[in-house]
Amino acid sequence: MLQKSAMYAYIPAKDVARARRFYEGKLGFVPGKELAGGVSYEFPGGTACFLYPTPNAGTSAASQAFWQVSDIEAEVAELKQRGVTFEHYDMPGAPMNGDIVTAGGAKAAWFKDSEGNIMAIIQAV
């Protein structure tokens, strides 16, 4: 039943104003509806996320969300120009080229947002 419904991501923020500066300024997101102290952002394919206030932001050691891209090298380069810093994780046997790891049939790069949430960019190979 849920497989037939759209799914949206939640992005937790300790400081929504600071997080908005990151997502709108560094990532170039266009804000949508504001609700309950948070803001939504829409993406292609009918997908979206909701940035919301919570003291629990940045507490997960796993990725919160990822973007499926067609050219990860270009995306990483553009984000670095905007001041985004990429994370490097120890992944034995997975070749790393700059900030991009290739493993499991995909290229991936990770960064943390202003709230400490881990985000990923993925390109299938």
N, C-alpha and C positions, 0 to 999 in steps of 0.2 A: 504494500500500500504506500509506504513512504517513498519507495523508489520512483513513483510517478509524480512526486511533488518537488518543487524547487527547494534547494537547500541554500542557506545563507550562513556566512561566517560572522561570529562575534569577535570584536577586537577589544580587549579590556584596556582601560586607561586609568592610571592614578590621577592624572591631570589632563582632562580633555582638551583644554586650550593648548597646552604644550603638544599633545598628540596631534591635534589638528594642524599646528604649524608644521609638524613633521610630514604628515600625510598629504597635506595640501601644498606645502612649500617645497619639500624635497622630492616627493613622489608625484606631485602634480595632480592629485585627485581633485575632482570637482564635488563640493558638498551637495548633498541632497536634502532630504527632510531632516529637521531637528526634532527630537522627541526625547523626553525624560532625561534631559541633560546630555544626550549623545547626538550623533549625526550619522546618517547613512551615506554610503557611496555606491553608485551603480556601475556595473561592468558589462561587457558584451555577453550575449547569450542569456540575458535575463538574470544574471547573478548579481549579488550585492553583498556588502558587509555593513555591520553596524558597530561604530565606535562608541563605547559606553563607559560611564564612570564606575569604577570599582577599586577597592584597596588591594585586590588580588592580582592586578596587572603585573606581568613580568615574572610570575612565579612558576611557570611551566618550563621545563628543560627541553621540551619538544617544540617543533614548529607549530605555530598557531594557524597558519594559512599558507597557500602557495599560489603563484600565478603561473599558468602554463603559457610559455612564450615560444615563438618560432625562431628567435635569434638571441640566445642567452648572452653571447659575447657583446652584442650591441646594447642590450638592456643593462648589463653590468657596467659597461663603459659610461652610459648615460647617467646611471645612478651615482657612480663614483664622481662624475663631474658635478652632480648636485650635492655632493658632500656625504653620501651614504658610505658607511664603512662596512666591509664584508667580514664575516666570521670565518674562521678556519677550524675544522674539526678533524680529529685524528680518525682516519678511516683507512686502516691497513688494506693494501692491495688496490685501493681506488686512486687512479692517477689524478693529480691536481695540476691544473694549468692556470697560474695566477690565482684568482678567487673562485675558479670553477672546478668542481669535482665531476668525474665521469664514473658512474657505477650503476649497475642494475638496469641498463638500457636507457639511462637518462644522464643529462648534464644537470648539475644543480649548484646553486650559490645561495648562501644564507646571510641575512643581516638582521640586526636588532633594531626595533623602532625606538622612539624616544622613551617608551615605557618599559623597555627590556624584553618585549615580546619577540620571539624568533619568527622571522618570515622567510619564505623560500621562493626562489625563481627556478622553474624546472623546464627543461627542453628535452623532449623524447629524441632518441637517436636511433 
